[in-house]
């Protein structure tokens, strides 16, 4: 029987090796799979898990796929951002700040019932965290 479709977000980093540990420290991800180049200088493919979600990423050079996906510094910004539905927004924001994330929106109560914060990681990817759960019945 076919499995239902699932969506996973993919990113590219200039220093993906460093970002594996940073994302664990700042956002609480768990290492699920990390495949390095033979010399250990590049991430060929990484998967970090948070709850039921997984973000995939790799180094921004050295593969055909990396030629298709640009880093924020190459773009001068981002064209998409991961949204993480979670609880404890204030504590998560402080954890990210302590790890060196740039907080671009402090924890804020939204008119639709969510509490959110937004930050940038050291390479400029924008991460959104909120209590709103897409697809859930409105409160």
N, C-alpha and C positions, 0 to 999 in steps of 0.2 A: 504494500500500500504506500503511495507517495506521501512524503512528509509535507506539512503545510509550509508555505513560503515564510522566510524570515528575512529581516533587513539588518544588515551590519554596516557600520560606518567605517570608511577607510581614509587614512590621512597619510601624508608624507612629511618627513622631518629631515633637516640637514644633518642633525646629530641624533639620529634615532636611537643609537645605543644608550646615550645619556637619558633620553626621554623615557625609555622603559622604566627606569627607577624613579624618575621625577613624577611620572603619572601615578605610580604606585604610592609614592609619598604624599603627593598633593591631593589626589582625588580618591585614594583608597582602592584603586584597582588591584586585582590579583593577577599575577603572571599565569597565563593559561598555556601559551606556547611562544617561544622566542627562538627564531632560527637566524643565526649569524652567518656572515660570509666566512670563507675558510680562514681568513686572517683575523676575524673578529672585529673588524673596523666598521662593518655595515650591518644593518638589520635587513635581511632578505624578506622576512615576514614575521610579524609579531601579533599576538592576540592577547589582549588584556580583558579580564572579566570584572564586571561590577554587577552583582545580583544576577539577573538573567541576561543582561546585555553584554555584548562584546564589541570592543573597538579594535579594528585591525590597522596596522600601519607598518611602514618600512622606511628605509633610507631614500632620500630624494634623488639619488643618482645610481646608475649602474644597472637599471632594468628597463625594458621597453615600457612597462606600465608607468614607471616614474617619469617618463617623457610626456605622459598624458596628464598627470596630476601635478600641480605646482604647489609650492610652499607659499605661505602668506608673504614672505619677503620677495619672492619672485613675482607675485601678483600685486603687491602694494596693498594688501588687505586679504580678506577671505571671501569666498562665494557661498559658503555654507558653514554651519556650525552644529556640533553635536548638542542635543538636548538630553539631559539626564533627569528622569523623574525619580525623586528620592525624598526622604524626610530629613529632618535635622539640618535645614538650610543654613542656619546661622553657624552651627558647628562646622559644617562642610566649608563654608566661606572662610572661616578662620583657619582651617587646616590648609586650604589652598593659599591663603595670604602668607601663612608662616613658611610655606615651601617656596614662596617667591612669585606666585601668580599675581598678575596685575588685575586688581578688582576694578572693573569698569562700571558695574552697577552693584551697589551694596544690596544686601537682602531687603527686598521690597515686597509688600503685600499688593497683589494685583486685583483689579476690579472683578475678575472672573474667579477669584477664590484661591489663586495660587500664591505661594511665597517663592520668590525667585532671586537668584543673583547671577551675574555674568562676569566671567573673567577671561583673561588671555594667558596662555601658557608662554614659556620663555621664547618660543619661536613664532608667536603671534596668532596661533589658532584660537578662535573664540569658542568658549565652552559655556553653555547655559545650563543651570541647575534649577529645578523647580519642583513644587509639590503637585502641580497639575499632572494628571495622568491622561495622555491622549487616548481616546477611545473609551474612556470610562464614562459612565452615566453622569450627566451634570448634577451638581449638588443642589 
